[in-house]
């Protein structure tokens, strides 16, 4: 039998999944001297008036606000995004989650890979303490001039475009721009990370297309919610009752908490399924 170490993927949303709230609300929006509610209301109004995508609308508004009043010191540069990221607060246990889960998978013969699929800003996520843990960060991003100043959206990731990145992970075409590769035919048996070896973790309705895709293709989707916050658990329970996810848990990534137990159980199942399939293949080849 083959001794190769099979790969599996855990894919995460970021805002509300690994960190409470939206990443823009930690440092960027406060610098505008407006409330988060006011900023997002302007985004929705812009989207309605222009019949535009809300992600592109918020990215456009970020650029406009930064350029409107230079005296406020609001910058939209790669370095500024990294600086803004320093204020982002993660849920309990997130920092220790990745090495623990990686080791658990390794002990069961699996190579666990972690991916971000987010509508937030890629450069901000890349500036967080956990950025190094991800094989790839898929998120909205800007184009930059020679001085590192953002001037145009490069990639806008909304709730439906998120699904293409699951296929990129599934087929092994990890860059954002190779449309020929991602649309080429590839036998399921040749795909580096089958959907059956995928887990998707998200917190709300913007994750539904990804949740449903992974679930329907044989993987597992988990809804997480902010602990001790009115209405958040209700959303997770509704996602379960509607068949969007397989299970839900509080967004607490510490050892032996419900989410930890769930994911370790799924790793056990993935490892067992792989071993059974290897035995079946061995029998067929005799």
Secondary structure, DSSP 8 states (H G I E B T S, - for coil): -----EEEEEEE--BTTTBSS-GGGTTHHHHHTS-HHHHHHHHHHHHHHHT--HHHHHHHHHHHHHHH-GGGT---BHHHHHHHHTT--B-TTHHHHHHHHHHHHHHTTEEEEEEEEEEEEHHHHTTSTTGGG-SEEEEEEEEE-TTSBEEEEEE---TTTHHHHHHHHHHT--SSS-HHHHHS---GGG-SS-GGGEEEEE-SGGGHHHHHHHHHTT-EEEEEE-TT-TTHHHHHHHHHHTTS-SEEEES--STTSHHHHHHHHHHHHHHHHHHHHHHHHHHHH-
